[in-house]
Amino acid sequence: VIKMKDLDLANKRVLIREDLNVPLKDGKITSDARIRAALPTIKFALEAGAKVIVMSHLGRPTEGQYEEEFSMKPVADYLSELLGQDVPLVKDWLDGVEVEAGQLVLAENVRFNVGEKKDDEALSKKMAALCDIYVMDAFGTSHRAQASTHGVGKFAPVACAGPLLAAELEALGKALDNPARPLVAVVGGSKVSTKLTVLESLSKVCDQLIVGGGISNTFVAARGHNVGLSLHEKDLIPQAQKLMADLDIPAVTDVRVGTEFSETAVATVKPVDQVLDNEEIMDLGPDSAQVMAEVLKGAKTILWNGPCGVFEFDNFSKGTEVVAQAIADSDAFSVAGGGDTLAAIDKYGLEDKISYISTGGGAFLEFVEGKVLPAVDMLEKRAQN
Ligand code: 3PG
């Protein structure tokens, strides 16, 4: 693909698609990770003397409607602060935007436009008409074939990959395409069903697989243990058994259980074969966490998605913490992705100890599944002609 860094941006109208879909609470940004990740790209374009328009979606608003709760206003204000320059938010940007060289304007939520989500051609052309160079930098939305991530790139005079997108693809490629071995994957989260294709594709490339959270409970049940009231998926036990036959999946030997799903629930450590009918597994036990940590010690590459227990409850956060710490302490090339995973990294203050933290949630998983990312596919096609 063509890279933004190789282009002369001076005085060019540069339209950058970022993923600034940040979590908000009462109008306040609760994690600025995606904004910080996009910042070097934006700064690079500004310093190169480009006339910069940045666009992004925020949440999932009703199409064709302005809804204040999905306005990019908090992001514009935040960017102004970080950059130390005024970042105007433009509502009717499709009609044309005035920008000076070295200036930045933020377009209002792309999903307010009719046709964004269905990759409408007329809308894509309108966006393309705003620029000399289109920069696709929104890795987190690269799995969506939408007007601002895909269609616009087909019609813009030049379409290229921004530095963040390029870095994401390089880091994920390094972990999955030709990894230093052993490659150990850690997949946690609540349900096997939502991660089944991820688990299946990882089973083809990784040497060992650590499963955590509700996913792990289905594997515990697949080994013939009672899981009581634990979150698990009975109908996926055959798939779990097949994965265990194909791959080295270290067994859970002890667990932390509670009798209610709540912040104040008391955690009891017990062997995995002694879970009672009224108990719920909510975390790995200390021995199991130690086994997983040992496995991670030997890894040369680590791919991590999903917590190992109900880490948001302090009584059930130890398993995730031990595993996260083992990943952080390891010399392996480690890549982490997904919203809950980032929240866990944040909780334990391990940002600087993971080799690469992806900004992608769904996009990260689709990359791991080996799916074609439509935005990347478009850039590859544009590079060929
Ligand atoms: C994400 O948060 O995963 C991306 O911003 C994509 O958002 P979407 O799932 O609403 O397309």
Boltz pocket constraint, residues with backbone or C-beta under 6 A from the ligand:
constraints:
  - pocket:
      binder: B
      contacts: [[A, 19], [A, 21], [A, 59], [A, 60], [A, 140], [A, 141], [A, 144], [A, 360], [A, 361], [A, 362], [A, 363]]
      max_distance: 6.0
